Amino acid sequence: MSKKTGSCLWTSVPQISPTPCDRYKHAICAYNGNVYLFGGRGKHSLKDFWKYNVVCNKWIELDCEDDNAPDELEEHSMVPHQGVLYIFGGLRDSAYSDTKTPFWLFDIAKEHWIYREEQSPLSQNVPPANRKGHSAVVLRSSMLIYGGYIDMRGASQELWRFDMDSRLWSLLNSTQMGPGSRHSHSAIVHQDYMYLYGGLQGLKEQRDLWRWCWDSHAWTCIRTFSGPSKLMGHSAVVYKDSMLLFGGGETQTAPTNCLWSLDLTTLTWEMLSSLQGSTAPCRIHHRCVGLGQKFQPRLPNYSSKELSMSKSKDSTFRPFKNKCFPSSPKQPEENIELQNLHVDLKSKTYGNCLTFENHVAQKNRDSEHSENETEDTMEVPMPDFLLILGGKPLKDQAAISMWQMTLGDS
């Protein structure tokens, strides 16, 4: 029997202008306490670039007019590693995109796009072709890209590796038995493995679970009981030793709001319930990101050199400054435990749970401390929560839809 994970508290996050417009098929990632968002589709393809300050609940639009910046993108990917954002794929199909390398790098600290020379067709380091609906994860110091659909050629079953140290591409086991052609699936990394779930194989939705091993470069199909239905356009993140899988649908027109947890040690599924009066949004082609210590990937057995390289600012162990947070800063693990979550349904107040309403109210009360630290400002690790951004159906308002989920362990 797997350990019960607990119940979820869903909260709609109030937005403060300026904000990005609502969208789907975009890309997001978290780095050092900020969330980055690029492109996607609203009424048309988008190329705007935003940074979201989680503590202040504030959006800042970043420069995207640089010659080294991407064009309009949708169904692309974006991952962070050691101060750089790596964006891949998503170009519209055209003669122009067939000749352009669909890969861009952004320096987070300097907030500028990094110039990258186009590869010569005669080079031995030829990057993968433009694609959409693929997955991208970071394992050790490599970005792994799986699947996606490539213009009229259809879905791909290629697994590509980009070494972030040497900045070289390589194609891995493209003919070996694995998930097959796939797009609109999800992928996460845990320890030395990449896990892949569902998606579309041709026009057929899937509900299979696959695991790829870094050491053997081999795929394993994992048979599980129960679990989610056939899904595409869903999202997944790592939470402690589990994979959380949210939303998606069996078809493009039937988004769900189910949240599933896969225990990666016992390989058992559990459908997580929402607290009474707390309802998750139905979303497809949305994006999600986990913030807080429990959403950080567990490090595999690296060598000492790799381990020192991995201790970067990719994690979100950013000090969370909030004077009303009722915990001691000397015990970080206890600061973010949510098993004592208390809900007063009559007054709609939530005890021991720092929601975004708390952040905004506290910011208004203590605006004089918003930019400068004071001696009585408490620094604690950022609480654990899952952010859901955008997705279909688009809401009527212009601002991007955003939901926060906090999870109480039991």
For each residue, the residues with C-beta under 8 A, 3 or more apart:
1: 268
2: 263 266 268 270
3: 263
4: 270 410
5: 242 261 270 272 407 409 410
6: 272 338 339 407 408 409 410
7: 272 273 274 275 341 407 408 410
8: 259 272 273 274 275 278 280 405 406 407 408
9: 274 275 278 341 343 350 353 355 405 406 407 408
10: 274 278 279 280 281 403 404 405
11: 278 355 356 357 403 404 405 406
12: 402 403 404
13: 57 356 387 402 403 404
14: 57 356 357 360
15: 19 57 59 399 400 402
16: 19 57 58 59 360
17: 399
18: 59 61
19: 15 16 59 398 399 400
20: 23 37 48 50 59 61 399 400
21: 42 46 398 399 400
22: 42 390 394 395 397 398 399 400 401
23: 20 26 39 40 41 42 46 390 394 400
24: 40 41 42 284 285 286 390 391 392 394
25: 40 41 74 75 285
26: 23 37 38 39 40 41 46 74 287 389 390
27: 37 38 39 40 73 76 77 78 87 90 287
28: 35 36 37 38 78 287 288 289 389
29: 35 36 78 79 80 85 289
30: 33 34 35 36 80 289 290 291 316
31: 34 36 80 83 85 108 313 314 316
32: 108 313 314 316 318
33: 30 53 54 55 291 316 318 320 382
34: 30 31 51 52 53 54
35: 28 29 30 51 52 54 289 291 387 389
36: 28 29 30 31 49 50 51 52 78 80 85
37: 20 26 27 28 40 49 50 51 52 287 389 400
38: 26 27 28 47 48 49 50 70 73 76 78 87
39: 23 26 27 45 46 47 48 49 70 72 73 74 76 90
40: 23 24 25 26 27 37 45 46 73 74 390
41: 23 24 25 26 44 45 46 74
42: 21 22 23 24 46 394
43:
44: 41 72
45: 39 40 41 72 73 74 92
46: 21 23 26 39 40 41 42 72 73 74
47: 38 39 64 69 70 71 72 73
48: 20 38 39 61 64
49: 36 37 38 39 61 62 63 64 69
50: 20 36 37 38 59 60 61 62
51: 34 35 36 37 59 60 62
52: 34 35 36 37 58 59 60
53: 33 34 56 57 58 59 60
54: 33 34 35 57 291 382
55: 33 320 321 322 359 382
56: 53 359 363 370
57: 13 14 15 16 53 54 356 359 360 363
58: 16 52 53
59: 15 16 18 19 20 50 51 52 53
60: 50 51 52 53
61: 18 20 48 49 50
62: 49 50 51 111
63: 49 66 69 111 112 113
64: 47 48 49 69 70
65: 69
66: 63 69 112 113
67:
68: 104 113 114 115 116
69: 47 49 63 64 65 66 104 113
70: 38 39 47 64 73 76 87 90 91 104
71: 47 91 92
72: 39 44 45 46 47 92
73: 27 38 39 40 45 46 47 70 76 87 89 90 91
74: 25 26 39 40 41 45 46 90 132
75: 25 89 90 132 133 134 148 183 184
76: 27 38 39 70 73 87 88 89 90 102 132
77: 27 87 88 89 90 134 135 136 145
78: 27 28 29 36 38 85 86 87 88 136
79: 29 85 86 136 137 138 143
80: 29 30 31 36 83 84 85 86 108 138 314
81: 84 86 138 141 143 164 312 314
82: 164 309 312 313 314
83: 31 80 107 108 109 312 313
84: 80 81 105 106 107 108 114 164
85: 29 31 36 78 79 80 105 106 108
86: 78 79 80 81 103 104 105 136 143 162 164
87: 27 38 70 73 76 77 78 90 103 104 105 106
88: 76 77 78 102 103 104 134 136 143 145
89: 73 75 76 77 102 130 131 132 134 145 148
90: 27 39 70 73 74 75 76 77 87 102 130 132
91: 70 71 73 94 97 100 102 130
92: 45 71 72 97
93: 97 98 130 151 152
94: 91 97 98
95: 98 99
96: 99 100
97: 91 92 93 94 100 102 130
98: 93 94 95 129 130 151
99: 95 96
100: 91 96 97 118 130
101: 116 118 119 127
102: 76 88 89 90 91 97 127 129 130 131
103: 86 87 88 116 127
104: 68 69 70 86 87 88 113 116
105: 84 85 86 87 113 114 116
106: 84 85 87 111 112 113 114
107: 83 84 110 111 112 113 114
108: 31 32 80 83 84 85 111
109: 83
110: 107
111: 62 63 106 107 108
112: 63 66 106 107
113: 63 66 68 69 104 105 106 107
114: 68 84 105 106 107
115: 68
116: 68 101 103 104 105
117:
118: 100 101
119: 101 123 125 126 127
120: 123
121: 126
122:
123: 119 120 126
124:
125: 119 168 169
126: 119 121 123 169
127: 101 102 103 119 160 162 169
128: 131 145 158 160 169 171
129: 98 102 150
130: 89 90 91 93 97 98 100 102 150 151
131: 89 102 128 134 147 148 149 150 156 183
132: 74 75 76 89 90 148 149 183
133: 75 147 148 149 155 183 184 185 199 200
134: 75 77 88 89 131 145 146 147 148 156 183
135: 77 145 146 147 148 185 186 187 196
136: 77 78 79 86 88 143 144 145 187
137: 79 143 144 187 188 189 194
138: 79 80 81 141 142 143 144 164 189 314
139: 142 144 189 192 194 214
140: 214 300 302 306 310
141: 81 138 163 164 165 306 309 310
142: 138 139 161 162 163 164
143: 79 81 86 88 136 137 138 161 162 164
144: 136 137 138 139 159 160 161 172 187 194 212
145: 77 88 89 128 134 135 136 148 158 159 160 161 162
146: 134 135 158 159 160 179 182 185 187 194 196
147: 131 133 134 135 155 156 157 158 179 181 182 183 185 199
148: 75 89 131 132 133 134 135 145 155 156 183
149: 131 132 133 153 154 155 156 183
150: 129 130 131 153 154 155 156
151: 93 98 130
152: 93
153: 149 150 156
154: 149 150 181 202
155: 133 147 148 149 150 181 182 183 200 201 202
156: 131 134 147 148 149 150 153 181 182 183
157: 147 174 178 179 180 181 182
158: 128 145 146 147 171 174
159: 144 145 146 171 172 173 174 178 212
160: 127 128 144 145 146 169 170 171 172
161: 142 143 144 145 169 170 171 172
162: 86 127 142 143 145 167 168 169
163: 141 142 166 167 168 169 170
164: 81 82 84 86 138 141 142 143 167
165: 141
166: 163
167: 162 163 164
168: 125 162 163
169: 125 126 127 128 160 161 162 163
170: 160 161 163
171: 128 158 159 160 161 174
172: 144 159 160 161 217
173: 159 176 178 217 218 219
174: 157 158 159 171
175:
176: 173 217 218 219
177: 219
178: 157 159 173 210 212 219
179: 146 147 157 182 185 196 201 208 210 219
180: 157 201
181: 147 154 155 156 157 201 202
182: 146 147 155 156 157 179 185 196 199 200 201 206
183: 75 131 132 133 134 147 148 149 155 156 199 200
184: 75 133 199 200 232 233 285
185: 133 135 146 147 179 182 196 197 198 199 200 206 232
186: 135 196 197 198 199 234 235 236 245 248
187: 135 136 137 144 146 194 195 196 197 236
188: 137 194 195 236 237 238 243
189: 137 138 139 193 194 195 238 297
190: 193 195 238 241 243 264 297 298
191: 298 300
192: 139 213 214 215 300 301
193: 189 190 211 212 213 214
194: 137 139 144 146 187 188 189 211 212 214
195: 187 188 189 190 209 210 211 212 236 243 262 264
196: 135 146 179 182 185 186 187 199 209 210 211 212
197: 185 186 187 207 208 209 210 228 231 234 236 243 245
198: 185 186 205 206 207 208 228 230 231 232 234 248
199: 133 147 182 183 184 185 186 196 205 206 231 232
200: 133 155 182 183 184 185 203 204 205 206 232
201: 155 179 180 181 182 204 206
202: 154 155 181
203: 200
204: 200 201
205: 198 199 200 230 231 232 250 251
206: 182 185 198 199 200 201 230 231 232
207: 197 198 227 228 229 230 231
208: 179 197 198 221
209: 195 196 197 221 222 224 227 262
210: 178 179 195 196 197 219 220 221 222
211: 193 194 195 196 219 220 222
212: 144 159 178 193 194 195 196 217 218 219 220
213: 192 193 216 217 218 220
214: 139 140 192 193 194 217 300
215: 192
216: 213
217: 172 173 176 212 213 214
218: 173 176 212 213
219: 173 176 177 178 179 210 211 212
220: 210 211 212 213
221: 208 209 210
222: 209 210 211 267
223:
224: 209 227 262 267 268 269
225: 268 269
226: 269
227: 207 209 224 260 262 269
228: 197 198 207 231 234 245 258 260 269
229: 207 250
230: 198 205 206 207 250
231: 197 198 199 205 206 207 228 234 245 248 249 250 256
232: 184 185 198 199 200 205 206 248 249 250 252 284
233: 184 247 248 249 252 255 284 285 286 392
234: 186 197 198 228 231 245 246 247 248 249 284
235: 186 245 246 247 248 286 287 288 388
236: 186 187 188 195 197 243 244 245 246 288
237: 188 243 244 288 289 290 295 386
238: 188 189 190 242 243 244 290 295 296 297 298
239: 242 243 244 261 290 294 295 384 386 407
240: 294 298
241: 190 263 264 265 298
242: 5 238 239 261 262 263 264
243: 188 190 195 197 236 237 238 239 261 262 264
244: 236 237 238 239 259 260 261 272 290 386
245: 186 197 228 231 234 235 236 248 259 260 261 262
246: 234 235 236 257 258 259 260 280 283 286 288 386 388
247: 233 234 235 255 256 257 258 280 282 283 284 286 288 388 391
248: 186 198 231 232 233 234 235 245 255 256 284
249: 231 232 233 234 252 253 254 255 256 284
250: 205 229 230 231 232 254
251: 205 254
252: 232 233 249 284 392
253: 249
254: 249 250 251 284
255: 233 247 248 249 282 283 284 391 392 393
256: 231 247 248 249 282 284
257: 246 247 279 280 281 282 283
258: 228 246 247 271
259: 8 244 245 246 271 272 274 280 405
260: 227 228 244 245 246 269 270 271 272
261: 5 239 242 243 244 245 269 270 271 272
262: 195 209 224 227 242 243 245 267 268 269 270
263: 2 3 241 242 266 267 268 269 270
264: 190 195 241 242 243 267
265: 241
266: 2 263
267: 222 224 262 263 264
268: 1 2 224 225 262 263
269: 224 225 226 227 228 260 261 262 263
270: 2 4 5 260 261 262 263
271: 258 259 260 261
272: 5 6 7 8 244 259 260 261 407
273: 7 8
274: 7 8 9 10 259 278 279 280
275: 7 8 9 278 341 343
276: 343 345
277: 343 345 348
278: 8 9 10 11 274 275 343
279: 10 257 274
280: 8 10 246 247 257 259 274 388 403 405
281: 10 257 388 391 401 403
282: 247 255 256 257 393
283: 246 247 255 257 286 388 390 391 392
284: 24 232 233 234 247 248 249 252 254 255 256 391 392
285: 24 25 184 233 391 392
286: 24 233 235 246 247 283 388 389 390 391 392
287: 26 27 28 37 235 388 389 390 391
288: 28 235 236 237 246 247 386 387 388 389
289: 28 29 30 35 237 386 387 389
290: 30 237 238 239 244 294 295 384 385 386 387
291: 30 33 35 54 295 316 382 383 384 385 386 387
292: 295 296 316 336 381 382 383 384 385
293: 296 315 316 317 332 333 336 381 382 384
294: 239 240 290 336 384
295: 237 238 239 290 291 292 316 384 386
296: 238 292 293 315 316 317
297: 189 190 238
298: 190 191 238 240 241
299: 302 307 310
300: 140 191 192 214
301: 192
302: 140 299 305 306 307 310
303: 306 307
304: 307 308
305: 302 308 309
306: 140 141 302 303 309 310
307: 299 302 303 304 310 311
308: 304 305 311
309: 82 141 305 306 312
310: 140 141 299 302 306 307 314
311: 307 308
312: 81 82 83 309 315
313: 31 32 82 83
314: 31 32 80 81 82 138 310
315: 293 296 312
316: 30 31 32 33 291 292 293 295 296 382
317: 293 296 381 382
318: 32 33 381 382
319: 379 380 381 382
320: 33 55 325 379 380 381 382 383
321: 55 369 373 377 378 379
322: 55 325 354 358 359 362 378 380
323: 362 366 369 376 377 378
324: 358 362
325: 320 322 335 354 378 380 383
326: 352
327: 331 334 335 380
328: 331 334 335
329: 332 335 378 379 380
330:
331: 327 328 334 335
332: 293 329 335 336 380 381
333: 293 336 337
334: 327 328 331 337
335: 325 327 328 329 331 332 380 381 383
336: 292 293 294 332 333 380 381 382 383 384
337: 333 334 340 409
338: 6 341 352 353 383 384 406 407 408 409
339: 6 408 409 410
340: 337 351 352 408
341: 7 9 275 338 350 351 352 353 406 408
342: 350 351 352
343: 9 275 276 277 278 350 351
344: 347 348 349 350 351
345: 276 277 348
346:
347: 344
348: 277 344 345
349: 344
350: 9 341 342 343 344 353 355
351: 340 341 342 343 344
352: 326 338 340 341 342
353: 9 338 341 350 406
354: 322 325 358 359 383
355: 9 11 350 358 359 404 406
356: 11 13 14 57 359 360 404
357: 11 14 360 361
358: 322 324 354 355 361 362
359: 55 56 57 322 354 355 356 362 363
360: 14 16 57 356 357 363 364
361: 357 358 364 365
362: 322 323 324 358 359 365 366
363: 56 57 359 360 366 367 370
364: 360 361 367
365: 361 362
366: 323 362 363 369 370
367: 363 364 370
368:
369: 321 323 366 372 373 374 377
370: 56 363 366 367
371:
372: 369
373: 321 369 377
374: 369 377
375:
376: 323
377: 321 323 369 373 374
378: 321 322 323 325 329
379: 319 320 321 329
380: 319 320 322 325 327 329 332 335 336
381: 292 293 317 318 319 320 332 335 336
382: 33 54 55 291 292 293 316 317 318 319 320 336
383: 291 292 320 325 335 336 338 354 406
384: 239 290 291 292 293 294 295 336 338 406 407
385: 290 291 292 404 405 406
386: 237 239 244 246 288 289 290 291 295 404 405 406 407
387: 13 35 288 289 290 291 402 403 404 405
388: 235 246 247 280 281 283 286 287 288 391 402 403 404 405
389: 26 28 35 37 286 287 288 289 400 401 402
390: 22 23 24 26 40 283 286 287 400 401 402
391: 24 247 255 281 283 284 285 286 287 388 401
392: 24 233 252 255 283 284 285 286
393: 255 282
394: 22 23 24 42 401
395: 22 401
396:
397: 22
398: 19 21 22
399: 15 17 19 20 21 22
400: 15 19 20 21 22 23 37 389 390
401: 22 281 389 390 391 394 395
402: 12 13 15 387 388 389 390
403: 10 11 12 13 280 281 387 388
404: 10 11 12 13 355 356 385 386 387 388
405: 8 9 10 11 259 280 385 386 387 388
406: 8 9 11 338 341 353 355 383 384 385 386
407: 5 6 7 8 9 239 272 338 384 386
408: 6 7 8 9 338 339 340 341
409: 5 6 337 338 339
410: 4 5 6 7 339
